[in-house]
Amino acid sequence: MDRTWSFRQSSEIPAPASRVWGRVVTPDGINDEMRPWMTMSVPHGAGEVTIDSLEVGRPIGRAWLRLFGILPYDFDHLTIAELEPGRRFREESTMISMRRWTHDRTVEPVADGRSRVTDVITFAPRAGLVLSAPILRRALAAFFRHRHRRLAAHFA
């Protein structure tokens, strides 16, 4: 069975797109969005890295996902498949739990110096999780709503 699920989250952020982009491509910004539920490590040997500095199409290694920032529970074989600096990236990865994980994020200017962040997530869980995928989809959508709230709060 090759089922995939997806969802979309879009939010207006009270800051210019350039400032929002500068935040969402850094490990600190990414982890701040995910806290307190989880954090993600920078792959070993990647050094000081941002999404803007990665080579498109080249896997950068294993980024560990840590529950509450402490307990490793999954990892992401991270690859930036597409990049439009200052505007959009598309991550295509695999995980212990996912045969396929795609995170497409766009940051666009809107009126009055604000910006719109849109995430489109597509995922295909591994065989053992396929039956729970509808529940997983709802949990992940809630998690991305949390991420957007945290991002907006950072700039409020």
C-alpha angles and dihedrals in degrees: 000000000000100000122161130190130198144181138181131223122188128177139170113239122203096234139072116277093245092058093045091049090049088057102041096054096056128086090235092053094045093049093046089056091051099045137143093017098051148338134208126224125224109251113264111270094015092111120189100357139167128180087252091059097051124105108247113244096012118112110235098199141255118337110192119222111216124199109232087355092289117064116065108222107157140001135221121221090213125211127164102216098179133017133184100178112231093014120042147006133182118205117198114186147147127228138187086261099035132058086195134015122177122181114183113185126184127186115195134173119248132178126312097020093300128126139212121229115199124186123190113190123192120179142171114199121216118261096271092057101041094099091052094047096106090054090043090052091055092047092049092047089053090049092053091048086054090050091052092049090051092048092050091047091053090061098036 
